[in-house]
Amino acid sequence: MGKIGRLTALLLAAFGIGIVAASVLPPLAQSVRMLAGLAAPNGAEPSQQPREASVKDNGPVVLKLAADQIAGAAIDVAAVRDGVLIRRITVPGSVIPSADRIARVSVKLSGTVAELRKKLGDVVRQGEVLAILESREVADAKSEYLATRLTNELQQDLFIRDKALWEKGVSNEQQYLRSRNASAQTRMRFDIARQKLLALGLNEGEIAKLPDEPEASLRRQEVRSPIAGRVVERKVDLGTAVGRDNLETELFVVVDLDVVWIELAVSPADLLMVREGQSVTITARGVTASANGRIVFISPMLEKDTRSARVVAEIANGDGTWRPGSFVTTAIAIEAQPVPLAVPLGAVQTVGEEQVVFVRVPDGFEKRAVVLGRRDAQQVEIASGLRAGEEIAVSNTFVLKAEALKGLAED
């Protein structure tokens, strides 16, 4: 036997001794079996790999998330239900005050501005005093009213007395007729004086208080706001003369911006699809909120320069978000189509080659492949894959998509 043969025999003998020792000493067994390729580390079989999975083989993919994790990721859940897909056309527009909510506070009487109670930008209530004028014309009208009021009261008392005497046969008919005629004339002059005060801007309450007011206040006239809103223009200063040459003088402009108009220029091609009463959605760059309204006016004529039609939509603006002069984008709903099942576009994600949604299950979310149908700018129809009433994630679904892709990568 050569040298190589003897070396081989020695190695085989040593190996055999190791096998026998491993059977006697259990701690050594594992190391020897690993060397022999008969065992894997930690006692696992060679064909098995340590792996943590959230699904069973050929079962649905479930992303395990606790309730606090879902809340922390701001994932909203909503039930699947029927919906309405809306076809829209998009038109640029601008915000303007509603023409029904603009008040131009003016006076025709001659006088001067004695007090200014409101300044530019102030909020006013309906009937609140904006300014006080001093006017000789007002003083003359109030004096005339008070005089005719007193004369009318006396003449009415005389007429009542003369009528009673005539009915009793104490006085003649001629006296009764003269008294009746005088009574009618004084009543007419009193009514004319009262109407003059109403024309100057006094209301019924102010007129009723005139007999009890001090003489010095007769020349003062309060200017009140006819509507509630904000003062957007003030066109006079203290001491300004108003009502010169019997011309009307504008003092303030008050605008109520709780409701505003959106002015649109619609092309003739789109005009055929636009109708009064259609709903609109308003958005603007830099404004996170949107507003819904409706079309209230469509001009029957086209603008000469632009060859477009003026269309006006009305929206609520109680929080003052939409300022007149701002440019906005308006989506006009021209067609509505009901569908059996619809979900928000943000609920659908693409994973691999599948369109999926994430269905809420007790221990998290189940990834569910769906078949999509028609869609609009906000919703998409679900042709198959979901049932009405099932709850799905409708916001921040990209977090769930990332988890699903991570699971696929690990697999």
DAJO-V292605 format. One record per backbone hydrogen bond with DSSP energy under -0.5 kcal/mol. NH is the residue of the N-H (numbers start at 1). CO is the residue of the C=O. E is the energy in kcal/mol with one decimal. If there is no record, write none. Layout:
# DAJO-V292605
nh:co:e
NH:CO:E
NH:CO:E
This chain:
# DAJO-V292605
nh:co:e
6:2:-1.9
7:3:-1.8
8:4:-2.0
9:5:-2.0
10:6:-1.9
11:7:-1.9
12:8:-2.1
13:9:-1.9
14:10:-2.3
15:11:-2.1
16:12:-2.1
17:13:-2.2
18:14:-2.0
19:15:-1.9
20:16:-2.1
21:17:-2.4
22:18:-2.3
23:19:-1.6
24:20:-1.1
25:21:-3.0
26:24:-0.7
28:25:-1.2
29:25:-0.7
29:26:-1.4
30:26:-0.8
31:27:-0.5
32:28:-1.9
33:29:-2.7
34:30:-2.3
35:31:-2.1
36:32:-2.3
37:34:-1.0
38:33:-3.1
39:33:-0.8
40:44:-1.8
43:40:-1.3
44:41:-1.5
48:45:-1.7
53:51:-0.6
59:56:-2.3
61:367:-0.5
62:60:-0.6
63:365:-3.7
64:62:-0.8
65:63:-0.6
65:363:-1.3
70:66:-2.2
71:67:-2.3
72:68:-2.3
73:69:-1.7
74:71:-1.3
75:70:-2.0
76:74:-0.7
78:392:-2.3
80:390:-2.9
81:342:-0.8
83:339:-2.0
85:337:-3.0
87:85:-0.5
87:335:-3.0
89:332:-1.9
91:330:-3.0
93:328:-2.4
94:263:-1.7
95:326:-2.5
96:261:-2.8
98:259:-0.8
101:98:-2.0
102:99:-0.7
103:254:-3.0
105:103:-0.8
105:252:-2.2
106:104:-0.7
107:249:-2.3
111:242:-1.8
112:134:-2.1
113:240:-1.6
114:112:-0.7
114:132:-2.5
115:132:-1.9
117:115:-0.5
117:130:-2.1
118:130:-1.3
121:231:-3.0
122:119:-1.9
124:229:-2.9
127:225:-3.5
128:125:-1.9
130:223:-3.6
131:223:-1.3
132:115:-2.0
133:221:-3.1
134:112:-2.5
135:219:-3.0
137:110:-0.6
139:135:-1.8
140:136:-2.7
141:137:-2.2
142:138:-2.6
143:139:-2.3
144:140:-2.5
145:141:-2.0
146:142:-2.5
147:143:-2.4
148:144:-2.7
149:145:-2.3
150:146:-2.0
151:147:-2.5
152:148:-2.4
153:149:-2.1
154:150:-2.2
155:151:-2.6
156:152:-2.4
157:153:-1.8
158:154:-2.2
159:155:-2.3
160:156:-2.2
161:157:-2.1
162:158:-2.9
163:159:-2.5
164:160:-1.9
165:161:-2.3
166:162:-2.3
167:163:-2.3
168:164:-1.4
169:165:-0.5
169:166:-1.0
170:165:-2.3
171:165:-0.8
176:172:-1.3
177:173:-2.5
178:174:-2.2
179:175:-2.2
180:176:-2.2
181:177:-2.2
182:178:-2.3
183:179:-2.2
184:180:-1.9
185:181:-2.0
186:182:-2.5
187:183:-2.0
188:184:-2.0
189:185:-2.4
190:186:-2.2
191:187:-2.3
192:188:-2.2
193:189:-2.2
194:190:-2.1
195:191:-2.4
196:192:-1.9
197:193:-1.5
198:194:-1.9
199:195:-2.2
200:196:-1.4
201:197:-0.5
201:198:-1.0
202:197:-2.0
207:203:-2.2
208:204:-2.2
209:205:-1.2
210:206:-0.6
210:207:-1.1
212:209:-1.3
213:209:-0.6
213:210:-1.3
217:214:-1.2
218:215:-1.5
219:216:-0.6
220:217:-1.2
221:133:-2.9
223:131:-3.1
224:222:-0.6
225:128:-2.3
229:124:-2.0
230:255:-2.5
231:122:-2.5
232:230:-0.8
232:253:-2.5
233:253:-1.3
235:251:-3.0
239:113:-2.6
240:237:-2.0
242:111:-2.8
246:243:-1.3
247:244:-2.0
249:107:-3.2
251:105:-3.3
252:105:-1.4
253:233:-2.1
254:103:-3.0
255:230:-2.5
256:101:-2.6
257:255:-0.7
260:315:-2.0
261:96:-2.6
262:313:-3.0
263:94:-2.9
263:261:-0.5
264:262:-0.6
264:311:-3.4
265:92:-0.9
266:264:-0.6
266:309:-2.4
268:307:-0.6
271:267:-2.0
272:268:-0.8
273:270:-1.8
274:271:-1.1
277:295:-2.5
278:275:-1.6
280:293:-2.0
281:331:-1.9
282:291:-3.5
283:329:-2.3
284:287:-0.5
287:284:-1.8
288:286:-0.5
291:282:-1.8
293:280:-2.2
294:314:-1.6
295:278:-2.2
296:312:-2.6
297:312:-1.6
299:310:-3.0
303:308:-3.6
307:303:-1.9
309:266:-2.8
310:301:-0.6
311:264:-2.4
311:309:-0.5
312:297:-2.7
313:262:-2.4
314:294:-2.8
315:260:-2.3
316:292:-0.6
317:258:-3.9
320:317:-1.5
323:321:-0.9
325:95:-3.5
326:323:-2.1
328:93:-2.5
329:283:-3.2
330:91:-2.7
331:281:-2.6
331:329:-0.5
332:89:-3.1
332:330:-0.6
333:279:-2.4
333:331:-0.6
334:87:-2.7
334:332:-0.7
335:87:-1.3
337:85:-2.9
339:83:-2.8
342:81:-2.3
343:380:-2.2
345:378:-2.1
347:344:-1.8
348:345:-1.4
349:356:-2.6
351:349:-0.6
351:354:-2.2
352:350:-0.5
354:351:-2.0
356:349:-3.3
356:354:-0.6
357:368:-2.5
359:357:-0.6
359:366:-2.9
360:391:-2.9
361:364:-2.6
364:361:-1.8
365:63:-2.1
366:359:-3.4
367:61:-2.8
367:365:-0.5
368:357:-3.1
368:366:-0.5
370:355:-2.9
371:384:-2.5
372:370:-0.5
373:381:-2.6
376:379:-2.6
377:86:-0.6
380:343:-2.3
381:374:-3.6
382:341:-1.7
383:371:-2.7
383:381:-0.7
384:371:-1.2
389:80:-2.8
390:387:-1.7
392:78:-2.6
393:358:-2.4
394:76:-2.8
395:76:-0.9
399:396:-1.3
400:396:-0.5
401:397:-2.3
402:398:-2.3
403:399:-1.7
404:400:-2.4
405:401:-2.6
406:402:-2.0
407:403:-2.1
408:404:-2.0
409:405:-2.1
410:406:-2.1
411:407:-2.0
